[in-house]
Amino acid sequence: MGVTGNPDEIRRYGELFSLVTTGEPTVTWNQPYGSGGTLSAGLANVQDQKARAATKFASAKDGGLAATGEGLKRIANDLGDFDSRGANSIKGLFPGGGV
């Protein structure tokens, strides 16, 4: 999409990424199991660990999607500057500053 140089298309993708998590509930972790429940303490502990890991993963995924969307929208706002800074960065990787 960036290769097209079309800021409207880049902005559209940014908005799409930003909206992916809009209607989803916030991921939280409330420990539903425990040694006093119907599951044994050992099994409850394993289930709790799995649930915590799943919660962390979901939160990281949602945060990444939101950040991607915001980044694309910022790029679309000033595509010329973004392209020029990117080109200058690539140019600086080569000895003598050029290809």
Rosetta blueprint (number, residue, H / E / L):
1 M L
2 G H
3 V H
4 T H
5 G L
6 N L
7 P H
8 D H
9 E H
10 I H
11 R H
12 R H
13 Y H
14 G H
15 E H
16 L H
17 F H
18 S H
19 L H
20 V L
21 T L
22 T L
23 G L
24 E L
25 P L
26 T L
27 V L
28 T L
29 W L
30 N L
31 Q L
32 P L
33 Y L
34 G L
35 S L
36 G L
37 G L
38 T L
39 L L
40 S L
41 A H
42 G H
43 L H
44 A H
45 N H
46 V H
47 Q H
48 D H
49 Q H
50 K H
51 A H
52 R H
53 A H
54 A H
55 T H
56 K H
57 F H
58 A H
59 S H
60 A H
61 K H
62 D H
63 G H
64 G H
65 L H
66 A H
67 A H
68 T H
69 G H
70 E H
71 G H
72 L H
73 K H
74 R H
75 I H
76 A H
77 N H
78 D L
79 L H
80 G H
81 D H
82 F H
83 D H
84 S H
85 R H
86 G H
87 A H
88 N H
89 S H
90 I H
91 K H
92 G L
93 L L
94 F L
95 P H
96 G H
97 G H
98 G L
99 V L
